[in-house]
Amino acid sequence: MKELVFATNNKHKLEEIRAIMSGKYLIRSLNDIGFYEEIVEDADTIQGNAMIKADCITKRFGMNCFADDTGLEVEALGGAPGVYSARYAGEHCSYQDNVNKMLAAMKGMQNRKAVFRTVIALNLDGKSYLFEGRCEGAIIDAPRGEAGFGYDPIFLPDGYDQTFAEMPSEQKNAISHRGRAMQQLIRFLSEEGL
């Protein structure tokens, strides 16, 4: 089985990726390879942050690696929080802190349109590749659902009546931004014979 390092220690992301890859590849986390440092994500784009993480591991360990970065872009907020989605409510904030800040910022707004974007940076055998997944939707007025993480309880994907946090993981993974980016990655790996 082909081995890839996924440059994350976020257990929620790791579970999602392992489920999406469904046994096709052995996915190792940063903990699995003995990397416990914080990778500074200081790029001004989600593509840049994904590349920083993948490049850090490839340079340090010489391993094939992929990393992702995700941003929630809300139209009425001029595309915010975007690259700052994970720390929208400040450094070391919780998912709930971010959700609360988003709901306060959106209070009374009619335009609820939003898009989740994930970019995956893959370093494979000395070459680099990028894959992007998008999911259009809207920010609802109050959280719904217990599954998922991050903004999932307040993000309603277009064409569905359940938030990401209300959906079974298989359904979310099939339509989500991360799921769509991962499907591109899987197709690419398959076409490369890996």
PENOR-V64415 format. One record per pair of residues at least 4 apart in sequence whose C-alpha atoms are under 8 Angstrom apart, sorted by the first residue. I is the first residue (numbers start at 1). J is the second residue. Records with the same first field share a line. If there is no record, write none. Layout:
I = J ; J
This chain:
1 = 24 ; 25 ; 26
2 = 24 ; 25 ; 26 ; 194
3 = 25 ; 26 ; 27 ; 28 ; 64
4 = 25 ; 26 ; 27 ; 28 ; 63 ; 64 ; 65 ; 66
5 = 27 ; 28 ; 29 ; 30 ; 63 ; 64 ; 65 ; 66
6 = 14 ; 27 ; 28 ; 29 ; 30 ; 65 ; 66 ; 67
7 = 29 ; 30 ; 53 ; 54 ; 57 ; 65 ; 66 ; 67 ; 68
8 = 13 ; 14 ; 29 ; 30 ; 67
9 = 14 ; 29 ; 30 ; 31
10 = 14
11 = 15
12 = 16 ; 148 ; 149
13 = 17
14 = 18 ; 29
15 = 19
16 = 20 ; 169 ; 173
17 = 21 ; 182
18 = 22 ; 23 ; 27
19 = 23
20 = 173 ; 179 ; 182
21 = 25 ; 186
28 = 32 ; 33
29 = 33
30 = 34 ; 35 ; 36
31 = 35 ; 36
39 = 52 ; 53 ; 56
41 = 49 ; 52 ; 53
42 = 49
43 = 48 ; 49 ; 52
44 = 48 ; 49 ; 83
45 = 49 ; 83
46 = 50 ; 69 ; 70 ; 71 ; 82 ; 83 ; 118 ; 119
47 = 51 ; 69 ; 119 ; 120 ; 121 ; 130
48 = 52
49 = 53 ; 68 ; 69
50 = 54 ; 67 ; 68 ; 69 ; 119 ; 120 ; 121
51 = 55 ; 67 ; 121 ; 122
52 = 56
53 = 57 ; 67
54 = 58 ; 65 ; 66 ; 67 ; 121 ; 122 ; 123
55 = 59 ; 123
56 = 60
57 = 61 ; 62 ; 63 ; 65
58 = 62 ; 63 ; 64 ; 65 ; 123
59 = 63
64 = 122 ; 123 ; 124 ; 125
65 = 122 ; 123 ; 124
66 = 120 ; 121 ; 122 ; 123
67 = 120 ; 121 ; 122
68 = 118 ; 119 ; 120 ; 121
69 = 118 ; 119 ; 120
70 = 82 ; 83 ; 85 ; 116 ; 117 ; 118 ; 119 ; 178
71 = 81 ; 82 ; 83 ; 84 ; 85 ; 86 ; 116 ; 117 ; 118
72 = 79 ; 80 ; 81 ; 82 ; 83 ; 85 ; 114 ; 115 ; 116 ; 117
73 = 77 ; 78 ; 79 ; 80 ; 81 ; 82 ; 114 ; 115 ; 116 ; 117
74 = 78 ; 79 ; 80 ; 81 ; 82 ; 112 ; 113 ; 114 ; 115
75 = 79 ; 80 ; 111 ; 112 ; 113 ; 114
76 = 106 ; 109 ; 111 ; 112 ; 113
77 = 81
80 = 84 ; 85
81 = 85 ; 88
84 = 88
85 = 98
86 = 95 ; 98 ; 150
87 = 91 ; 92 ; 93 ; 98
88 = 93 ; 98 ; 101
89 = 93 ; 97 ; 98 ; 101
93 = 97 ; 98
94 = 98
95 = 99 ; 149 ; 150 ; 151
96 = 100 ; 150
97 = 101
98 = 102 ; 150 ; 151
99 = 103 ; 150 ; 151 ; 154
100 = 104
101 = 105
102 = 106
103 = 107 ; 141 ; 142
106 = 112
107 = 141
112 = 138 ; 139 ; 140
113 = 136 ; 137 ; 138 ; 139
114 = 136 ; 137 ; 138 ; 139
115 = 134 ; 135 ; 136 ; 137 ; 138
116 = 134 ; 135 ; 136 ; 137 ; 177
117 = 132 ; 133 ; 134 ; 135 ; 177 ; 178
118 = 132 ; 133 ; 134 ; 177 ; 178 ; 181
119 = 130 ; 131 ; 132 ; 133 ; 178 ; 181
120 = 130 ; 131 ; 132 ; 181 ; 182 ; 185
121 = 128 ; 129 ; 130 ; 131
122 = 128 ; 129 ; 130
123 = 127 ; 128 ; 129
124 = 128
131 = 181 ; 182 ; 184 ; 185
132 = 177 ; 180 ; 181 ; 184
133 = 176 ; 177 ; 178 ; 179 ; 180 ; 181 ; 182
134 = 176 ; 177 ; 178 ; 180 ; 181
135 = 157 ; 158 ; 175 ; 176 ; 177
136 = 157 ; 158
137 = 155 ; 156 ; 157 ; 158
138 = 155 ; 156 ; 157 ; 158
139 = 154 ; 155 ; 156
140 = 154 ; 155 ; 156
141 = 154
142 = 153 ; 154
143 = 153 ; 154
144 = 153 ; 154 ; 163 ; 165 ; 166
145 = 153 ; 163 ; 164 ; 165 ; 166 ; 167
146 = 153 ; 165 ; 166
147 = 152 ; 153 ; 164 ; 165 ; 166 ; 167 ; 168 ; 169
148 = 152 ; 153 ; 164 ; 165 ; 169
149 = 153 ; 165
151 = 155
152 = 163 ; 164 ; 165
153 = 163 ; 164 ; 165 ; 166
154 = 163 ; 164 ; 165
155 = 163 ; 164
156 = 160 ; 161 ; 162 ; 163 ; 164
157 = 161 ; 162 ; 163 ; 164
162 = 166 ; 167
163 = 167
164 = 172
167 = 171 ; 172
168 = 172
169 = 173
170 = 174
171 = 175
172 = 176 ; 179
173 = 178 ; 179 ; 180
174 = 179 ; 180
175 = 179 ; 180
176 = 180
177 = 181
178 = 182
179 = 183
180 = 184
181 = 185
182 = 186
183 = 187
184 = 188
185 = 189
186 = 190
187 = 191
188 = 192
189 = 193 ; 194
190 = 194
